């Protein structure tokens, strides 16, 4: 299989190199791009821009030529992908010996000084 672009389409496709087969399949098939009407090049640029936090409505309107609703939908899709990744790969926060409790202790002491027990 080779990734090819065709002149008559905006999108790229996987194409089998076998002489008997020559089967073509969209590069979006089986990925979260499936069902998306945007060209895959635009989607990949949007993913890169999302990583750089450049996906504001004004930036996407100017760079990708997309209207506001498309940008909102793409941002929502990126958020869902990030949520799925975080659910599959949880990031531990704190833990034994990793949480600095001194600021919390200072706050509790300051509160205890202001409002002493009766």
PDB file as gemmi writes it, atoms N, CA and C in Angstrom:
CRYST1    1.000    1.000    1.000  90.00  90.00  90.00 P 1                      
ATOM      1  N   UNK A   1       0.846  -1.175   0.000  1.00  0.00           N  
ATOM      2  CA  UNK A   1       0.000   0.000   0.000  1.00  0.00           C  
ATOM      3  C   UNK A   1       0.893   1.240   0.000  1.00  0.00           C  
ATOM      4  N   UNK A   2       0.510   2.200  -0.797  1.00  0.00           N  
ATOM      5  CA  UNK A   2       1.237   3.466  -0.876  1.00  0.00           C  
ATOM      6  C   UNK A   2       0.240   4.609  -0.722  1.00  0.00           C  
ATOM      7  N   UNK A   3       0.681   5.668  -0.103  1.00  0.00           N  
ATOM      8  CA  UNK A   3      -0.163   6.839   0.091  1.00  0.00           C  
ATOM      9  C   UNK A   3      -0.016   7.743  -1.125  1.00  0.00           C  
ATOM     10  N   UNK A   4      -1.114   7.975  -1.815  1.00  0.00           N  
ATOM     11  CA  UNK A   4      -1.072   8.751  -3.054  1.00  0.00           C  
ATOM     12  C   UNK A   4      -2.108   9.865  -3.009  1.00  0.00           C  
ATOM     13  N   UNK A   5      -1.810  10.956  -3.690  1.00  0.00           N  
ATOM     14  CA  UNK A   5      -2.819  11.998  -3.876  1.00  0.00           C  
ATOM     15  C   UNK A   5      -3.219  11.995  -5.345  1.00  0.00           C  
ATOM     16  N   UNK A   6      -4.484  12.321  -5.578  1.00  0.00           N  
ATOM     17  CA  UNK A   6      -4.977  12.347  -6.947  1.00  0.00           C  
ATOM     18  C   UNK A   6      -5.322  13.770  -7.338  1.00  0.00           C  
ATOM     19  N   UNK A   7      -5.158  14.071  -8.605  1.00  0.00           N  
ATOM     20  CA  UNK A   7      -5.428  15.419  -9.108  1.00  0.00           C  
ATOM     21  C   UNK A   7      -6.916  15.764  -9.026  1.00  0.00           C  
ATOM     22  N   UNK A   8      -7.793  14.777  -9.243  1.00  0.00           N  
ATOM     23  CA  UNK A   8      -9.229  15.058  -9.284  1.00  0.00           C  
ATOM     24  C   UNK A   8      -9.874  15.114  -7.897  1.00  0.00           C  
ATOM     25  N   UNK A   9      -9.105  14.809  -6.838  1.00  0.00           N  
ATOM     26  CA  UNK A   9      -9.616  14.861  -5.468  1.00  0.00           C  
ATOM     27  C   UNK A   9      -8.678  15.692  -4.613  1.00  0.00           C  
ATOM     28  N   UNK A  10      -9.246  16.275  -3.549  1.00  0.00           N  
ATOM     29  CA  UNK A  10      -8.409  17.042  -2.627  1.00  0.00           C  
ATOM     30  C   UNK A  10      -7.727  16.142  -1.616  1.00  0.00           C  
ATOM     31  N   UNK A  11      -8.220  14.939  -1.456  1.00  0.00           N  
ATOM     32  CA  UNK A  11      -7.752  14.070  -0.387  1.00  0.00           C  
ATOM     33  C   UNK A  11      -6.722  13.057  -0.877  1.00  0.00           C  
ATOM     34  N   UNK A  12      -6.025  12.454   0.075  1.00  0.00           N  
ATOM     35  CA  UNK A  12      -5.062  11.400  -0.248  1.00  0.00           C  
ATOM     36  C   UNK A  12      -5.710  10.048   0.009  1.00  0.00           C  
ATOM     37  N   UNK A  13      -5.200   9.018  -0.667  1.00  0.00           N  
ATOM     38  CA  UNK A  13      -5.769   7.678  -0.547  1.00  0.00           C  
ATOM     39  C   UNK A  13      -4.651   6.650  -0.488  1.00  0.00           C  
ATOM     40  N   UNK A  14      -4.927   5.542   0.204  1.00  0.00           N  
ATOM     41  CA  UNK A  14      -4.032   4.395   0.183  1.00  0.00           C  
ATOM     42  C   UNK A  14      -4.340   3.617  -1.086  1.00  0.00           C  
ATOM     43  N   UNK A  15      -3.292   3.191  -1.796  1.00  0.00           N  
ATOM     44  CA  UNK A  15      -3.502   2.423  -3.022  1.00  0.00           C  
ATOM     45  C   UNK A  15      -2.592   1.213  -3.017  1.00  0.00           C  
ATOM     46  N   UNK A  16      -3.174   0.073  -3.316  1.00  0.00           N  
ATOM     47  CA  UNK A  16      -2.421  -1.177  -3.379  1.00  0.00           C  
ATOM     48  C   UNK A  16      -1.562  -1.166  -4.641  1.00  0.00           C  
ATOM     49  N   UNK A  17      -0.303  -1.579  -4.500  1.00  0.00           N  
ATOM     50  CA  UNK A  17       0.622  -1.565  -5.628  1.00  0.00           C  
ATOM     51  C   UNK A  17       0.558  -2.808  -6.494  1.00  0.00           C  
ATOM     52  N   UNK A  18      -0.197  -3.820  -6.067  1.00  0.00           N  
ATOM     53  CA  UNK A  18      -0.297  -5.052  -6.850  1.00  0.00           C  
ATOM     54  C   UNK A  18      -1.030  -4.821  -8.165  1.00  0.00           C  
ATOM     55  N   UNK A  19      -0.527  -5.420  -9.246  1.00  0.00           N  
ATOM     56  CA  UNK A  19      -1.136  -5.203 -10.559  1.00  0.00           C  
ATOM     57  C   UNK A  19      -2.564  -5.726 -10.620  1.00  0.00           C  
ATOM     58  N   UNK A  20      -2.830  -6.823  -9.956  1.00  0.00           N  
ATOM     59  CA  UNK A  20      -4.166  -7.398 -10.008  1.00  0.00           C  
ATOM     60  C   UNK A  20      -5.138  -6.666  -9.081  1.00  0.00           C  
ATOM     61  N   UNK A  21      -4.644  -6.064  -8.032  1.00  0.00           N  
ATOM     62  CA  UNK A  21      -5.517  -5.480  -7.011  1.00  0.00           C  
ATOM     63  C   UNK A  21      -5.895  -4.024  -7.320  1.00  0.00           C  
ATOM     64  N   UNK A  22      -4.942  -3.127  -7.221  1.00  0.00           N  
ATOM     65  CA  UNK A  22      -5.146  -1.687  -7.431  1.00  0.00           C  
ATOM     66  C   UNK A  22      -6.292  -1.119  -6.587  1.00  0.00           C  
ATOM     67  N   UNK A  23      -6.524  -1.711  -5.436  1.00  0.00           N  
ATOM     68  CA  UNK A  23      -7.598  -1.256  -4.557  1.00  0.00           C  
ATOM     69  C   UNK A  23      -7.213   0.080  -3.923  1.00  0.00           C  
ATOM     70  N   UNK A  24      -8.169   1.003  -3.843  1.00  0.00           N  
ATOM     71  CA  UNK A  24      -7.951   2.297  -3.211  1.00  0.00           C  
ATOM     72  C   UNK A  24      -8.824   2.422  -1.975  1.00  0.00           C  
ATOM     73  N   UNK A  25      -8.265   3.077  -0.958  1.00  0.00           N  
ATOM     74  CA  UNK A  25      -9.004   3.274   0.279  1.00  0.00           C  
ATOM     75  C   UNK A  25      -8.627   4.645   0.830  1.00  0.00           C  
ATOM     76  N   UNK A  26      -9.590   5.341   1.372  1.00  0.00           N  
ATOM     77  CA  UNK A  26      -9.326   6.664   1.934  1.00  0.00           C  
ATOM     78  C   UNK A  26      -8.374   6.551   3.115  1.00  0.00           C  
ATOM     79  N   UNK A  27      -7.497   7.524   3.256  1.00  0.00           N  
ATOM     80  CA  UNK A  27      -6.567   7.535   4.395  1.00  0.00           C  
ATOM     81  C   UNK A  27      -7.307   7.806   5.696  1.00  0.00           C  
ATOM     82  N   UNK A  28      -8.526   8.295   5.613  1.00  0.00           N  
ATOM     83  CA  UNK A  28      -9.327   8.575   6.803  1.00  0.00           C  
ATOM     84  C   UNK A  28      -9.990   7.323   7.370  1.00  0.00           C  
ATOM     85  N   UNK A  29     -10.139   6.287   6.578  1.00  0.00           N  
ATOM     86  CA  UNK A  29     -10.851   5.086   6.987  1.00  0.00           C  
ATOM     87  C   UNK A  29     -10.187   4.432   8.186  1.00  0.00           C  
ATOM     88  N   UNK A  30     -10.995   4.170   9.218  1.00  0.00           N  
ATOM     89  CA  UNK A  30     -10.499   3.498  10.416  1.00  0.00           C  
ATOM     90  C   UNK A  30      -9.812   4.415  11.408  1.00  0.00           C  
ATOM     91  N   UNK A  31      -9.839   5.722  11.166  1.00  0.00           N  
ATOM     92  CA  UNK A  31      -9.241   6.683  12.093  1.00  0.00           C  
ATOM     93  C   UNK A  31     -10.331   7.633  12.570  1.00  0.00           C  
ATOM     94  N   UNK A  32      -9.974   8.549  13.465  1.00  0.00           N  
ATOM     95  CA  UNK A  32     -10.998   9.502  13.903  1.00  0.00           C  
ATOM     96  C   UNK A  32     -11.290  10.547  12.845  1.00  0.00           C  
ATOM     97  N   UNK A  33     -10.570  10.520  11.721  1.00  0.00           N  
ATOM     98  CA  UNK A  33     -10.876  11.396  10.589  1.00  0.00           C  
ATOM     99  C   UNK A  33     -12.074  10.887   9.797  1.00  0.00           C  
ATOM    100  N   UNK A  34     -12.439   9.622   9.987  1.00  0.00           N  
ATOM    101  CA  UNK A  34     -13.514   9.018   9.214  1.00  0.00           C  
ATOM    102  C   UNK A  34     -14.813   9.792   9.439  1.00  0.00           C  
ATOM    103  N   UNK A  35     -15.479  10.139   8.367  1.00  0.00           N  
ATOM    104  CA  UNK A  35     -16.715  10.898   8.448  1.00  0.00           C  
ATOM    105  C   UNK A  35     -16.509  12.402   8.425  1.00  0.00           C  
ATOM    106  N   UNK A  36     -15.272  12.839   8.483  1.00  0.00           N  
ATOM    107  CA  UNK A  36     -14.970  14.274   8.456  1.00  0.00           C  
ATOM    108  C   UNK A  36     -14.858  14.720   7.002  1.00  0.00           C  
ATOM    109  N   UNK A  37     -15.469  15.842   6.683  1.00  0.00           N  
ATOM    110  CA  UNK A  37     -15.476  16.320   5.307  1.00  0.00           C  
ATOM    111  C   UNK A  37     -14.225  17.116   4.941  1.00  0.00           C  
ATOM    112  N   UNK A  38     -13.452  17.513   5.928  1.00  0.00           N  
ATOM    113  CA  UNK A  38     -12.267  18.333   5.675  1.00  0.00           C  
ATOM    114  C   UNK A  38     -11.159  17.484   5.038  1.00  0.00           C  
ATOM    115  N   UNK A  39     -10.339  18.077   4.176  1.00  0.00           N  
ATOM    116  CA  UNK A  39      -9.194  17.342   3.619  1.00  0.00           C  
ATOM    117  C   UNK A  39      -8.227  16.941   4.736  1.00  0.00           C  
ATOM    118  N   UNK A  40      -7.565  15.822   4.563  1.00  0.00           N  
ATOM    119  CA  UNK A  40      -6.681  15.307   5.615  1.00  0.00           C  
ATOM    120  C   UNK A  40      -5.512  16.260   5.864  1.00  0.00           C  
ATOM    121  N   UNK A  41      -5.049  16.959   4.849  1.00  0.00           N  
ATOM    122  CA  UNK A  41      -3.961  17.927   5.040  1.00  0.00           C  
ATOM    123  C   UNK A  41      -4.393  19.027   6.004  1.00  0.00           C  
ATOM    124  N   UNK A  42      -5.606  19.528   5.821  1.00  0.00           N  
ATOM    125  CA  UNK A  42      -6.132  20.555   6.722  1.00  0.00           C  
ATOM    126  C   UNK A  42      -6.249  20.013   8.135  1.00  0.00           C  
ATOM    127  N   UNK A  43      -6.698  18.769   8.261  1.00  0.00           N  
ATOM    128  CA  UNK A  43      -6.855  18.164   9.586  1.00  0.00           C  
ATOM    129  C   UNK A  43      -5.504  18.013  10.279  1.00  0.00           C  
ATOM    130  N   UNK A  44      -4.492  17.579   9.544  1.00  0.00           N  
ATOM    131  CA  UNK A  44      -3.166  17.424  10.147  1.00  0.00           C  
ATOM    132  C   UNK A  44      -2.582  18.776  10.550  1.00  0.00           C  
ATOM    133  N   UNK A  45      -2.793  19.800   9.741  1.00  0.00           N  
ATOM    134  CA  UNK A  45      -2.349  21.144  10.119  1.00  0.00           C  
ATOM    135  C   UNK A  45      -3.107  21.639  11.346  1.00  0.00           C  
ATOM    136  N   UNK A  46      -4.394  21.295  11.437  1.00  0.00           N  
ATOM    137  CA  UNK A  46      -5.186  21.701  12.597  1.00  0.00           C  
ATOM    138  C   UNK A  46      -4.679  21.009  13.861  1.00  0.00           C  
ATOM    139  N   UNK A  47      -4.315  19.737  13.761  1.00  0.00           N  
ATOM    140  CA  UNK A  47      -3.776  19.016  14.919  1.00  0.00           C  
ATOM    141  C   UNK A  47      -2.479  19.677  15.375  1.00  0.00           C  
ATOM    142  N   UNK A  48      -1.621  20.020  14.426  1.00  0.00           N  
ATOM    143  CA  UNK A  48      -0.373  20.700  14.782  1.00  0.00           C  
ATOM    144  C   UNK A  48      -0.671  22.042  15.448  1.00  0.00           C  
ATOM    145  N   UNK A  49      -1.587  22.816  14.865  1.00  0.00           N  
ATOM    146  CA  UNK A  49      -1.940  24.121  15.433  1.00  0.00           C  
ATOM    147  C   UNK A  49      -2.572  23.963  16.809  1.00  0.00           C  
ATOM    148  N   UNK A  50      -3.314  22.892  16.998  1.00  0.00           N  
ATOM    149  CA  UNK A  50      -3.932  22.640  18.303  1.00  0.00           C  
ATOM    150  C   UNK A  50      -2.874  22.385  19.364  1.00  0.00           C  
ATOM    151  N   UNK A  51      -1.834  21.670  18.997  1.00  0.00           N  
ATOM    152  CA  UNK A  51      -0.734  21.427  19.927  1.00  0.00           C  
ATOM    153  C   UNK A  51      -0.001  22.706  20.298  1.00  0.00           C  
ATOM    154  N   UNK A  52       0.003  23.670  19.395  1.00  0.00           N  
ATOM    155  CA  UNK A  52       0.639  24.966  19.648  1.00  0.00           C  
ATOM    156  C   UNK A  52      -0.334  25.973  20.257  1.00  0.00           C  
ATOM    157  N   UNK A  53      -1.583  25.529  20.504  1.00  0.00           N  
ATOM    158  CA  UNK A  53      -2.658  26.382  21.044  1.00  0.00           C  
ATOM    159  C   UNK A  53      -2.966  27.557  20.111  1.00  0.00           C  
ATOM    160  N   UNK A  54      -3.013  27.275  18.817  1.00  0.00           N  
ATOM    161  CA  UNK A  54      -3.308  28.293  17.812  1.00  0.00           C  
ATOM    162  C   UNK A  54      -4.648  28.048  17.141  1.00  0.00           C  
ATOM    163  N   UNK A  55      -5.631  27.519  17.828  1.00  0.00           N  
ATOM    164  CA  UNK A  55      -6.884  27.163  17.171  1.00  0.00           C  
ATOM    165  C   UNK A  55      -8.012  28.128  17.525  1.00  0.00           C  
ATOM    166  N   UNK A  56      -7.708  29.403  17.638  1.00  0.00           N  
ATOM    167  CA  UNK A  56      -8.758  30.385  17.861  1.00  0.00           C  
ATOM    168  C   UNK A  56      -9.586  30.524  16.589  1.00  0.00           C  
ATOM    169  N   UNK A  57     -10.775  31.073  16.732  1.00  0.00           N  
ATOM    170  CA  UNK A  57     -11.651  31.236  15.574  1.00  0.00           C  
ATOM    171  C   UNK A  57     -11.003  32.117  14.510  1.00  0.00           C  
ATOM    172  N   UNK A  58     -10.380  33.211  14.935  1.00  0.00           N  
ATOM    173  CA  UNK A  58      -9.765  34.133  13.972  1.00  0.00           C  
ATOM    174  C   UNK A  58      -8.601  33.470  13.239  1.00  0.00           C  
ATOM    175  N   UNK A  59      -7.770  32.708  13.954  1.00  0.00           N  
ATOM    176  CA  UNK A  59      -6.624  32.049  13.317  1.00  0.00           C  
ATOM    177  C   UNK A  59      -7.098  31.021  12.295  1.00  0.00           C  
ATOM    178  N   UNK A  60      -8.073  30.201  12.670  1.00  0.00           N  
ATOM    179  CA  UNK A  60      -8.548  29.158  11.754  1.00  0.00           C  
ATOM    180  C   UNK A  60      -9.264  29.754  10.548  1.00  0.00           C  
ATOM    181  N   UNK A  61      -9.968  30.855  10.754  1.00  0.00           N  
ATOM    182  CA  UNK A  61     -10.640  31.516   9.640  1.00  0.00           C  
ATOM    183  C   UNK A  61      -9.603  32.029   8.643  1.00  0.00           C  
ATOM    184  N   UNK A  62      -8.516  32.608   9.146  1.00  0.00           N  
ATOM    185  CA  UNK A  62      -7.488  33.162   8.268  1.00  0.00           C  
ATOM    186  C   UNK A  62      -6.579  32.111   7.660  1.00  0.00           C  
ATOM    187  N   UNK A  63      -6.175  31.116   8.445  1.00  0.00           N  
ATOM    188  CA  UNK A  63      -5.194  30.131   7.975  1.00  0.00           C  
ATOM    189  C   UNK A  63      -5.807  29.012   7.151  1.00  0.00           C  
ATOM    190  N   UNK A  64      -6.952  28.513   7.597  1.00  0.00           N  
ATOM    191  CA  UNK A  64      -7.546  27.351   6.943  1.00  0.00           C  
ATOM    192  C   UNK A  64      -8.743  27.712   6.074  1.00  0.00           C  
ATOM    193  N   UNK A  65      -9.212  28.951   6.173  1.00  0.00           N  
ATOM    194  CA  UNK A  65     -10.370  29.356   5.390  1.00  0.00           C  
ATOM    195  C   UNK A  65     -11.642  28.658   5.831  1.00  0.00           C  
ATOM    196  N   UNK A  66     -11.734  28.308   7.096  1.00  0.00           N  
ATOM    197  CA  UNK A  66     -12.902  27.591   7.615  1.00  0.00           C  
ATOM    198  C   UNK A  66     -13.772  28.545   8.423  1.00  0.00           C  
ATOM    199  N   UNK A  67     -15.086  28.287   8.418  1.00  0.00           N  
ATOM    200  CA  UNK A  67     -15.968  29.150   9.191  1.00  0.00           C  
ATOM    201  C   UNK A  67     -15.913  28.778  10.675  1.00  0.00           C  
ATOM    202  N   UNK A  68     -16.577  29.578  11.490  1.00  0.00           N  
ATOM    203  CA  UNK A  68     -16.489  29.417  12.940  1.00  0.00           C  
ATOM    204  C   UNK A  68     -17.056  28.081  13.415  1.00  0.00           C  
ATOM    205  N   UNK A  69     -18.147  27.622  12.803  1.00  0.00           N  
ATOM    206  CA  UNK A  69     -18.776  26.373  13.251  1.00  0.00           C  
ATOM    207  C   UNK A  69     -17.849  25.178  13.023  1.00  0.00           C  
ATOM    208  N   UNK A  70     -17.162  25.161  11.898  1.00  0.00           N  
ATOM    209  CA  UNK A  70     -16.212  24.073  11.622  1.00  0.00           C  
ATOM    210  C   UNK A  70     -15.096  24.087  12.661  1.00  0.00           C  
ATOM    211  N   UNK A  71     -14.596  25.265  12.994  1.00  0.00           N  
ATOM    212  CA  UNK A  71     -13.526  25.381  13.987  1.00  0.00           C  
ATOM    213  C   UNK A  71     -13.991  24.888  15.348  1.00  0.00           C  
ATOM    214  N   UNK A  72     -15.205  25.241  15.737  1.00  0.00           N  
ATOM    215  CA  UNK A  72     -15.744  24.789  17.027  1.00  0.00           C  
ATOM    216  C   UNK A  72     -15.856  23.266  17.044  1.00  0.00           C  
ATOM    217  N   UNK A  73     -16.338  22.684  15.952  1.00  0.00           N  
ATOM    218  CA  UNK A  73     -16.465  21.215  15.881  1.00  0.00           C  
ATOM    219  C   UNK A  73     -15.100  20.528  15.919  1.00  0.00           C  
ATOM    220  N   UNK A  74     -14.120  21.090  15.212  1.00  0.00           N  
ATOM    221  CA  UNK A  74     -12.782  20.493  15.221  1.00  0.00           C  
ATOM    222  C   UNK A  74     -12.150  20.589  16.607  1.00  0.00           C  
ATOM    223  N   UNK A  75     -12.328  21.719  17.287  1.00  0.00           N  
ATOM    224  CA  UNK A  75     -11.809  21.849  18.652  1.00  0.00           C  
ATOM    225  C   UNK A  75     -12.471  20.843  19.584  1.00  0.00           C  
ATOM    226  N   UNK A  76     -13.776  20.631  19.421  1.00  0.00           N  
ATOM    227  CA  UNK A  76     -14.481  19.652  20.249  1.00  0.00           C  
ATOM    228  C   UNK A  76     -13.961  18.242  19.970  1.00  0.00           C  
ATOM    229  N   UNK A  77     -13.697  17.938  18.700  1.00  0.00           N  
ATOM    230  CA  UNK A  77     -13.158  16.617  18.359  1.00  0.00           C  
ATOM    231  C   UNK A  77     -11.773  16.423  18.959  1.00  0.00           C  
ATOM    232  N   UNK A  78     -10.933  17.455  18.900  1.00  0.00           N  
ATOM    233  CA  UNK A  78      -9.593  17.359  19.498  1.00  0.00           C  
ATOM    234  C   UNK A  78      -9.687  17.167  21.009  1.00  0.00           C  
ATOM    235  N   UNK A  79     -10.648  17.836  21.639  1.00  0.00           N  
ATOM    236  CA  UNK A  79     -10.833  17.694  23.077  1.00  0.00           C  
ATOM    237  C   UNK A  79     -11.234  16.253  23.420  1.00  0.00           C  
ATOM    238  N   UNK A  80     -12.128  15.662  22.596  1.00  0.00           N  
ATOM    239  CA  UNK A  80     -12.537  14.264  22.833  1.00  0.00           C  
ATOM    240  C   UNK A  80     -11.358  13.309  22.679  1.00  0.00           C  
ATOM    241  N   UNK A  81     -10.508  13.549  21.688  1.00  0.00           N  
ATOM    242  CA  UNK A  81      -9.326  12.702  21.494  1.00  0.00           C  
ATOM    243  C   UNK A  81      -8.399  12.815  22.698  1.00  0.00           C  
ATOM    244  N   UNK A  82      -8.192  14.033  23.187  1.00  0.00           N  
ATOM    245  CA  UNK A  82      -7.334  14.234  24.361  1.00  0.00           C  
ATOM    246  C   UNK A  82      -7.934  13.562  25.595  1.00  0.00           C  
ATOM    247  N   UNK A  83      -9.260  13.649  25.742  1.00  0.00           N  
ATOM    248  CA  UNK A  83      -9.922  13.000  26.879  1.00  0.00           C  
ATOM    249  C   UNK A  83      -9.746  11.488  26.820  1.00  0.00           C  
ATOM    250  N   UNK A  84      -9.935  10.908  25.633  1.00  0.00           N  
ATOM    251  CA  UNK A  84      -9.766   9.459  25.484  1.00  0.00           C  
ATOM    252  C   UNK A  84      -8.341   9.042  25.819  1.00  0.00           C  
ATOM    253  N   UNK A  85      -7.360   9.823  25.366  1.00  0.00           N  
ATOM    254  CA  UNK A  85      -5.966   9.487  25.645  1.00  0.00           C  
ATOM    255  C   UNK A  85      -5.699   9.540  27.139  1.00  0.00           C  
ATOM    256  N   UNK A  86      -6.212  10.582  27.810  1.00  0.00           N  
ATOM    257  CA  UNK A  86      -5.985  10.704  29.251  1.00  0.00           C  
ATOM    258  C   UNK A  86      -6.680   9.596  30.032  1.00  0.00           C  
ATOM    259  N   UNK A  87      -7.832   9.138  29.557  1.00  0.00           N  
ATOM    260  CA  UNK A  87      -8.503   8.024  30.233  1.00  0.00           C  
ATOM    261  C   UNK A  87      -7.714   6.727  30.074  1.00  0.00           C  
ATOM    262  N   UNK A  88      -7.097   6.537  28.919  1.00  0.00           N  
ATOM    263  CA  UNK A  88      -6.302   5.325  28.686  1.00  0.00           C  
ATOM    264  C   UNK A  88      -4.923   5.407  29.332  1.00  0.00           C  
ATOM    265  N   UNK A  89      -4.384   6.613  29.488  1.00  0.00           N  
ATOM    266  CA  UNK A  89      -3.048   6.833  30.049  1.00  0.00           C  
ATOM    267  C   UNK A  89      -3.132   7.833  31.198  1.00  0.00           C  
ATOM    268  N   UNK A  90      -3.657   7.414  32.355  1.00  0.00           N  
ATOM    269  CA  UNK A  90      -3.825   8.374  33.451  1.00  0.00           C  
ATOM    270  C   UNK A  90      -2.484   8.923  33.934  1.00  0.00           C  
ATOM    271  N   UNK A  91      -2.493  10.194  34.269  1.00  0.00           N  
ATOM    272  CA  UNK A  91      -1.299  10.871  34.757  1.00  0.00           C  
ATOM    273  C   UNK A  91      -1.459  11.055  36.260  1.00  0.00           C  
ATOM    274  N   UNK A  92      -0.626  10.375  37.080  1.00  0.00           N  
ATOM    275  CA  UNK A  92      -0.769  10.520  38.527  1.00  0.00           C  
ATOM    276  C   UNK A  92      -0.341  11.915  38.978  1.00  0.00           C  
ATOM    277  N   UNK A  93      -1.110  12.470  39.891  1.00  0.00           N  
ATOM    278  CA  UNK A  93      -0.801  13.783  40.441  1.00  0.00           C  
ATOM    279  C   UNK A  93      -0.463  13.603  41.907  1.00  0.00           C  
ATOM    280  N   UNK A  94       0.667  14.130  42.323  1.00  0.00           N  
ATOM    281  CA  UNK A  94       1.074  14.018  43.723  1.00  0.00           C  
ATOM    282  C   UNK A  94       1.542  12.616  44.046  1.00  0.00           C  
ATOM    283  N   UNK A  95       1.167  12.149  45.227  1.00  0.00           N  
ATOM    284  CA  UNK A  95       1.602  10.837  45.679  1.00  0.00           C  
ATOM    285  C   UNK A  95       2.533  10.991  46.861  1.00  0.00           C  
ATOM    286  N   UNK A  96       2.918   9.880  47.441  1.00  0.00           N  
ATOM    287  CA  UNK A  96       3.776   9.906  48.618  1.00  0.00           C  
ATOM    288  C   UNK A  96       5.110  10.559  48.282  1.00  0.00           C  
ATOM    289  N   UNK A  97       5.449  11.604  49.035  1.00  0.00           N  
ATOM    290  CA  UNK A  97       6.721  12.290  48.848  1.00  0.00           C  
ATOM    291  C   UNK A  97       6.751  13.267  47.682  1.00  0.00           C  
ATOM    292  N   UNK A  98       5.645  13.396  46.954  1.00  0.00           N  
ATOM    293  CA  UNK A  98       5.625  14.283  45.794  1.00  0.00           C  
ATOM    294  C   UNK A  98       4.745  15.512  45.996  1.00  0.00           C  
ATOM    295  N   UNK A  99       3.984  15.556  47.083  1.00  0.00           N  
ATOM    296  CA  UNK A  99       3.087  16.677  47.333  1.00  0.00           C  
ATOM    297  C   UNK A  99       3.682  17.568  48.407  1.00  0.00           C  
ATOM    298  N   UNK A 100       3.826  18.836  48.119  1.00  0.00           N  
ATOM    299  CA  UNK A 100       4.356  19.796  49.085  1.00  0.00           C  
ATOM    300  C   UNK A 100       3.187  20.325  49.914  1.00  0.00           C  
ATOM    301  N   UNK A 101       3.134  19.912  51.168  1.00  0.00           N  
ATOM    302  CA  UNK A 101       2.013  20.298  52.021  1.00  0.00           C  
ATOM    303  C   UNK A 101       2.330  21.493  52.902  1.00  0.00           C  
ATOM    304  N   UNK A 102       3.508  22.069  52.816  1.00  0.00           N  
ATOM    305  CA  UNK A 102       3.863  23.211  53.652  1.00  0.00           C  
ATOM    306  C   UNK A 102       2.943  24.412  53.451  1.00  0.00           C  
ATOM    307  N   UNK A 103       2.635  24.816  52.213  1.00  0.00           N  
ATOM    308  CA  UNK A 103       1.738  25.967  52.062  1.00  0.00           C  
ATOM    309  C   UNK A 103       0.379  25.717  52.713  1.00  0.00           C  
ATOM    310  N   UNK A 104      -0.118  24.495  52.610  1.00  0.00           N  
ATOM    311  CA  UNK A 104      -1.401  24.152  53.219  1.00  0.00           C  
ATOM    312  C   UNK A 104      -1.310  24.239  54.738  1.00  0.00           C  
ATOM    313  N   UNK A 105      -0.204  23.759  55.314  1.00  0.00           N  
ATOM    314  CA  UNK A 105      -0.008  23.834  56.766  1.00  0.00           C  
ATOM    315  C   UNK A 105       0.053  25.283  57.226  1.00  0.00           C  
ATOM    316  N   UNK A 106       0.732  26.135  56.462  1.00  0.00           N  
ATOM    317  CA  UNK A 106       0.829  27.552  56.825  1.00  0.00           C  
ATOM    318  C   UNK A 106      -0.547  28.213  56.829  1.00  0.00           C  
ATOM    319  N   UNK A 107      -1.362  27.875  55.845  1.00  0.00           N  
ATOM    320  CA  UNK A 107      -2.711  28.442  55.782  1.00  0.00           C  
ATOM    321  C   UNK A 107      -3.522  27.997  56.991  1.00  0.00           C  
ATOM    322  N   UNK A 108      -3.432  26.698  57.336  1.00  0.00           N  
ATOM    323  CA  UNK A 108      -4.174  26.198  58.500  1.00  0.00           C  
ATOM    324  C   UNK A 108      -3.709  26.875  59.785  1.00  0.00           C  
ATOM    325  N   UNK A 109      -2.408  27.094  59.941  1.00  0.00           N  
ATOM    326  CA  UNK A 109      -1.886  27.764  61.137  1.00  0.00           C  
ATOM    327  C   UNK A 109      -2.370  29.207  61.199  1.00  0.00           C  
ATOM    328  N   UNK A 110      -2.381  29.892  60.046  1.00  0.00           N  
ATOM    329  CA  UNK A 110      -2.855  31.274  60.015  1.00  0.00           C  
ATOM    330  C   UNK A 110      -4.332  31.351  60.380  1.00  0.00           C  
ATOM    331  N   UNK A 111      -5.120  30.396  59.899  1.00  0.00           N  
ATOM    332  CA  UNK A 111      -6.547  30.366  60.244  1.00  0.00           C  
ATOM    333  C   UNK A 111      -6.720  30.088  61.728  1.00  0.00           C  
ATOM    334  N   UNK A 112      -5.916  29.168  62.266  1.00  0.00           N  
ATOM    335  CA  UNK A 112      -6.009  28.834  63.692  1.00  0.00           C  
ATOM    336  C   UNK A 112      -5.632  30.031  64.563  1.00  0.00           C  
ATOM    337  N   UNK A 113      -4.679  30.858  64.112  1.00  0.00           N  
ATOM    338  CA  UNK A 113      -4.316  32.059  64.877  1.00  0.00           C  
ATOM    339  C   UNK A 113      -5.437  33.091  64.847  1.00  0.00           C  
ATOM    340  N   UNK A 114      -6.098  33.224  63.683  1.00  0.00           N  
ATOM    341  CA  UNK A 114      -7.186  34.193  63.578  1.00  0.00           C  
ATOM    342  C   UNK A 114      -8.421  33.749  64.356  1.00  0.00           C  
ATOM    343  N   UNK A 115      -8.699  32.467  64.289  1.00  0.00           N  
ATOM    344  CA  UNK A 115      -9.880  31.915  64.954  1.00  0.00           C  
ATOM    345  C   UNK A 115      -9.450  30.796  65.896  1.00  0.00           C  
ATOM    346  N   UNK A 116      -8.949  31.147  67.100  1.00  0.00           N  
ATOM    347  CA  UNK A 116      -8.492  30.099  68.018  1.00  0.00           C  
ATOM    348  C   UNK A 116      -9.675  29.255  68.508  1.00  0.00           C  
ATOM    349  N   UNK A 117      -9.406  27.976  68.828  1.00  0.00           N  
ATOM    350  CA  UNK A 117     -10.487  27.123  69.330  1.00  0.00           C  
ATOM    351  C   UNK A 117     -10.996  27.652  70.664  1.00  0.00           C  
ATOM    352  N   UNK A 118     -12.274  27.479  70.957  1.00  0.00           N  
ATOM    353  CA  UNK A 118     -12.870  27.987  72.196  1.00  0.00           C  
ATOM    354  C   UNK A 118     -12.870  26.965  73.271  1.00  0.00           C  
TER     355      UNK A 118                                                      
END                                                                             
